[in-house]
């Protein structure tokens, strides 16, 4: 069984990343898999911000 709390803590930390942080992670990735992973993280965070803007009717 995995350490659920460890991954929940990671999720909370990842949610606080700024776009420039995810860009840096992508640029410093050591292989295609890491790059794809951090691109997905960046896209997820962007989608969350877009959803918030739409819900608040700011767009």
trRosetta pair geometry for C-beta under 8 A, 3 or more apart (Angstrom, degrees):
i j d omega theta_ij theta_ji phi_ij phi_ji
2 6 7.6 -114 161 53 88 112
2 7 6.6 28 141 -20 126 131
3 6 3.9 46 109 6 115 121
3 7 6.9 143 91 -12 69 85
4 7 6.0 -65 -155 41 35 104
4 8 6.2 34 152 -20 71 108
5 8 5.5 -53 -143 37 34 113
5 9 6.3 38 155 -21 66 104
6 9 5.9 -57 -154 35 27 112
6 10 6.6 29 148 -20 62 105
7 10 5.3 -46 -145 34 39 115
7 11 6.4 46 152 -24 65 100
8 11 5.5 -48 -150 31 34 116
8 12 6.6 34 151 -18 63 103
9 12 5.8 -52 -150 35 33 111
9 13 6.4 31 152 -17 65 107
10 13 5.7 -58 -149 39 32 111
10 14 6.1 32 154 -20 67 108
11 14 5.8 -55 -144 37 28 111
11 15 6.4 33 155 -25 63 105
12 15 5.8 -52 -151 29 30 114
12 16 7.2 26 152 -17 59 105
13 16 6.0 -62 -163 31 35 110
13 17 7.9 56 142 -42 61 86
14 17 5.8 -26 -167 -10 47 116
14 41 6.1 -99 -171 -152 121 123
14 45 7.9 -134 150 -68 83 116
15 45 7.1 163 -137 -108 48 99
15 48 7.8 -53 -141 86 92 172
17 21 4.2 -134 -163 87 90 136
17 22 5.5 95 141 -50 132 88
17 25 7.9 -24 -153 -12 145 136
17 41 7.1 33 53 148 153 118
17 42 8.0 -89 112 -93 131 65
17 45 6.3 -96 74 -83 98 162
18 21 4.8 103 53 -3 69 105
18 22 7.6 -146 93 -2 38 83
19 22 6.0 -57 -150 37 36 105
19 23 6.3 38 153 -20 68 107
19 42 6.8 79 -136 -149 65 101
19 45 7.4 -168 -81 103 65 127
19 46 7.2 66 -99 -78 105 95
20 23 5.4 -50 -144 37 36 116
20 24 6.3 41 154 -22 65 102
21 24 5.8 -54 -152 34 30 111
21 25 6.5 30 150 -18 63 105
22 25 5.4 -50 -149 36 37 114
22 26 6.4 40 151 -21 66 102
22 38 5.9 168 -163 174 78 91
22 39 7.9 117 165 -102 110 28
22 41 5.8 -160 -127 100 119 100
22 42 3.5 149 147 -86 147 100
22 45 6.6 -168 -42 34 150 140
23 26 5.7 -52 -149 35 32 111
23 27 6.2 28 155 -16 66 109
23 42 7.1 91 -57 -110 56 146
24 27 5.7 -57 -143 40 30 109
24 28 6.1 8 163 -1 66 114
25 28 6.3 -69 -139 49 24 96
25 29 6.7 53 153 -59 61 87
25 38 4.1 -158 118 -144 113 145
25 41 7.5 -18 87 65 150 136
25 42 7.9 -176 60 -51 114 109
26 29 5.8 -29 -159 -16 32 117
26 35 5.6 70 -153 -145 71 74
26 38 4.7 -161 -73 103 68 122
26 39 5.7 78 -108 -66 122 75
26 42 6.8 -30 -43 -20 125 144
29 32 7.9 97 132 -90 130 11
29 34 3.8 174 -154 105 104 108
29 35 3.9 177 80 -68 161 71
29 37 7.9 153 -121 47 133 91
29 38 6.0 -150 -70 18 122 133
30 34 5.6 59 41 24 70 153
31 34 5.3 96 55 12 70 101
31 35 7.0 -132 102 -5 36 93
32 35 5.6 -58 -147 39 32 114
32 36 6.1 32 157 -20 67 107
33 36 5.8 -53 -146 36 29 110
33 37 6.3 32 154 -22 63 106
34 37 5.6 -55 -150 34 31 114
34 38 6.4 20 159 -10 67 107
35 38 6.2 -62 -147 41 28 102
35 39 6.2 30 154 -21 64 109
36 39 5.6 -55 -146 36 30 114
36 40 6.4 33 154 -21 64 104
37 40 5.8 -57 -155 33 29 110
37 41 6.6 30 149 -19 64 104
38 41 5.3 -44 -146 34 40 116
38 42 6.3 43 153 -19 66 102
39 42 5.7 -53 -149 38 32 112
39 43 6.3 33 152 -18 65 106
40 43 5.6 -54 -145 38 32 111
40 44 6.2 37 154 -23 65 105
41 44 5.7 -53 -149 34 29 114
41 45 6.5 26 155 -16 64 106
42 45 5.9 -56 -148 37 30 108
42 46 6.3 30 154 -18 65 108
43 46 5.6 -55 -146 38 31 112
43 47 6.3 34 154 -20 65 105
44 47 5.8 -56 -150 35 29 111
44 48 6.5 31 152 -21 63 105
45 48 5.6 -51 -151 32 33 114
45 49 6.6 31 152 -16 65 103
46 49 5.8 -56 -151 37 33 109
46 50 6.3 34 151 -19 66 107
47 50 5.5 -53 -145 38 33 113
47 51 6.2 38 154 -24 66 104
48 51 5.7 -51 -148 33 30 114
48 52 6.6 32 152 -20 62 104
49 52 5.6 -52 -151 34 33 114
49 53 6.5 34 152 -20 65 104
50 53 5.7 -54 -149 35 33 111
50 54 6.4 30 154 -16 66 106
50 59 8.0 -5 -158 -13 71 160
51 54 5.9 -57 -149 38 30 109
51 55 6.2 29 154 -19 65 110
52 55 5.8 -56 -144 38 29 111
52 56 6.2 16 159 -8 64 111
53 56 6.1 -65 -146 45 26 102
53 58 4.7 -88 -162 62 77 111
53 59 5.0 60 140 -22 109 115
54 57 7.4 28 179 -78 35 36
54 58 7.8 -87 -65 43 19 73
54 59 5.7 -45 -88 46 60 118
